[in-house]
Amino acid sequence: MKQIVVLLIVALELFGVVVKSPVIGINEDATEVTIEIEKIDVGVSGFIVHGIDGEHTTILKNAVVKSFDEKSKTAKVAISEFNALSSSALPSGRWDVKVGDTAVLAFGYTRALLIAPNEDIYYRVTKSSNVQWIHPDIFATVLSFNGHPTPLRSDFTQMSKISSVGLVFIYLDERVYTLDAKSFKILAITDAKLEQKEVNLPFYMRVPEIDANWWGEGSDELEEYEPHYYELMVKANPANKELYEIVKSGGEKLEDIVEEFDFEGKKDDRKKTFGLF
C-alpha cells in the first residue's frame, strides 16, 4: 500500500502541473513543432495556444511530445487537428501555428480514471491520494453508448475529451501503469503488490451491463482482463522495452502479444531467449 501512495504522489508532482512553453520552431509540413523545456516525458499531451490579443487566446492544435533532448533542453511535439470543442454553431479562425505560440502540456493531469480488476483494488488505490478520480461508471456509460463491452483505445480518447481526464491508471499483475489518456503512452510503471481475489470484466464498475453493438470491433464481451489491456498498451507503446520485458515474462497468455513489439534489437533478444529464427 505504501508503494501506491508513493506512486500517486509522484504522479501529482511530475504530471499534476500544467506545463507551458513557447514554440521556437516548426517543421516544413507543419506537423511538428520544437519547444524549449527543462524536462518532459515522451507521450505527454496538450495543445497549442495562439494569442489573439492581450486578453484573448485560442486553441489551434492538439499536441503530443514525440522526443526530448536532454542536452539542448528541447522537445519535438507532434501537432494535429484540435476537435475537442468543435461546433458548427461557433466561428472558427484561420490561424496557423507560428513561432511564439504556446504549447500547453499535461493539461488535465489532476483528473484520472483507474481501470482495476475488482472493487477492493480500486478503492485501495484511489483512497491513497487526492487525485480527482473519475468513477469507472462514467466510462462504462461511454462504452454502453458506443456499444463496446470490450473497451477500445478510441473509447479512452473519447472519455478524455468529454470528461477532461488527463491520466489513465491501469492495474495489471501487481503493477500500476500511468498513461497519458490521449496518447496512451506509458509515463510510469510502479509496483503495487495487492492481492487480487477476483476479476470483474471488463473492469470494476457498478453498472450492471454494457450495451453491445450487433457486430464490429469491441462488440464482443471481454473474456480475459490482463491480455486485453496489455495489448492496448503494447499497440500504443511498441518500442517500450520495460513493457516488453514484463509481457515477455507473462507466460502463455501473453505470448502472442510479444510479437507486436517493434524496436531495434528485439529479434536478437527473441532469438537469445527462445532460440527462435
N, C-alpha and C positions, 0 to 999 in steps of 0.2 A: 504493500500500500504506500509505503514511503516513496518508492520509485515513481509511482503515478503522480504523487504530489509534486515531486521534482520535475517530472515531465511537463506538467501543466504550468508550473511557474516559469520554466524555461520557455515554453511556447509563448506565454504572455510577454516575457521580457524580450525575446527575439523577434516575435511576429506581431505583438499586440499594438505596436505603434505605427501609425501611417508614416511612410517614408516619401519625401518629396525631393525631386532632383531635376535640375534643368536639362533639357535636350541640348547636346553640344554637337551632334552630327546626325545626318540622315543618309541612308544608302540610296543608290540611283533609282531603284524602283519603288522607293518609299514604303518598304515593308519592314524596315528595321531602323531603329534609332540608337544612338550612343548617348549614355548619360555618365556623369561623374558621380561616384558614390563611394563611401568608405568601405561598406560591406553589404552584400545582398546575396541571397540564395537563388540558385537557378530554379525556375518554376514559379517564383513569386509573381502574382498577377496584380493588375490595377488598370489604369487608363491614362491617356494623355490629355492634359487640360490646356486650353488656349485662352489667353486673356483678351477679352473684347475691349474693355476699357478699365479704368481704375477700380471699378466696383463690380464688374460682371465677367464671368468666365463661362466656358462651355466645354463639354467633353467631346473630343474628336475621335478617339480610337481606344479599343481595348489594348492592353499591353501585357506581355509575359516575358520575364527575364530569361534569355537564352544562354548567356555566359557571363562570367565575371572574371576580370583580370586583376589579380591582387597587386601586381606591380604598378600598373598605371592607375589603379582605382577607378576603372571604367567598366561599364556593363553594356552588353548588346541586348536590346529589347525588341522583340518581335511585336509588330502592331497589326491590328486587324479591325474590321468594321465593328463599331460600337452600336449595339442594338438593344441594350437592356431597357432603354427608355423610349423606344421607338413608338411613334403615334402619328397616324395620318392627319390628326387634328392639330398637330403642333408644327410650326415652321421649322425649317432646317437651314443651317448656314452652309456656305460653300468654302469654308476654311480648310486649308491643308496644314499638316503638321510642319512646323518650322523650328529652326534653331531658336532657343529661348523659351519654347513652350515647356510645360512642366509634366514630368512623369510622376504620377501619384500611385505608389505601390503599397501592398499589404493592406489595402482598404477592406474593412470588414473582418479583420483577423481577431477581433474580440468576440465574434459570433461564430459558433461552431455547431456542427452536427456530429454525433457519435453513433457509429454503427457497432453494435455489440451483440453477442450471441444470446444473451439472456438478461433478465431483469436485474439479477444480483450484480453482475459485472457492470451493467450500465450505471447503476446507482453508486457503486463503489468508485467508479471513475469520475462521474460527474459531480459528486459531492465534495471532491477534493480540491475544487477551485471555484473562483468567482467568474469563470468564463460564462458568457451569456449563451447557454445551451438552447438550441432549437430542438424541441422534442421530436423524436423519430415519427411520432404520429402525423406530424405535418408532412414529413417526407412520404409517408405511406399514402396520404391523400393525393400527393403529386403522382405517385406510381399508379394509384387507382384511376385517376383522371386519364393517364396515358395508357392504361391497360397493361401495365408491366409488373406482374408478380415477381419477376426477376429484374432487379434494378440494372439499368444501363448507365453508361458514362453520361449520356445526354440527360438523363434524369437528375444526376447530381448537378450538372451545369444549370439546368432549369431551376433547381432548388436554390442554387446560389443566387440566381438573378432575382427571383421573386421574394426571397427572404433575407437578402444581403448577407448571406453566410459566406465567410471568407475561408474557413478551415473545415476539413473533414477529418475526423479521427476514426480509424478502423481498428478494432481489437481482433487480432488473429494469433492463435497459438502462443499465448503468453507474451505478446508484444503489442504495443500501440503504435500505429503508423499515423503520422501527421502529414496531411496532404493539403495543397492549395486546392480549394473547391473548384476553381475554373480550369486550371491547367492539369490538375490531378497529379502533379509532380510531388514526389515524396520530399518533405522538408526535414523530417526526423523520424528515426526508428528507436523506440525505447522499450526496454524490458518491463513487463508488468505481469509478474507471476501470480496470477489469480486462478483459483480452482474453477474449472468450467464443468459444472454438473449437468447442464442440459444445453441444447441449442434450439432457439426459436428461428424459424425460417419465414421470410428472408433475413430478418434481424429482429431484435426485441422491439416490440411496439404493442400498443393496446388496441389497435384497430383489428377487429375480428377477421376480416378478409379483404384482400386487394382484388379489385375487379380486373378481369383479364380480357384482352382482345381475342378474337377468334383465331388469329394467326399473326405471324410476324415475330421479329426479334423481341425477346422479353416477355412474350405472351405465355410461356410455359411456367409452371410452378418451379421454384428453385428447389433442387434436390439435395445439394450439399453446400454448406456455408463457406468453408475455407477456400476450396478451389475457385469458386466464382470471384471472390473479392481479390484473391491473389492474381487471377487472370486480368481483372480490370486494372490493377496496379501495374502489372507487367506490360500491358499494352501501352500505357502512358509513360512507363519508365523502362524501356527495353535495354538501356545501357547502364542501369543501376547495378553495380557489382555487389553491393551489400545485399540487395534484394535477391540477386541471383544466387548467392551462397545460401541464403535462407530457403529459397524454393528448391534448390538442388538437394538440400538435405531433408526435404519434406516427404520423401518416400514415394510410394507408388501413386498416391492420389494426386501428386503434383508433377509427375514425370512428364506428361505431355506439355505442361506449361513452360518447362525449362527450354524447350525448343523455340519459344517465342522471343527469347532474349537475343539481342544483336549488339555486340560490341567487339572490338579488336581483341583477339586472344581467346575468345570463347571456344572456338573449335579446338584449339590446342588443350584447353582446360578439360573439355568433354572427353577428349582422347585420353588424357592422362588419368582422369577419374574413372571412366567407364571402359576404357580400351576400345573406343569407337573409331570409325573411319579407317 
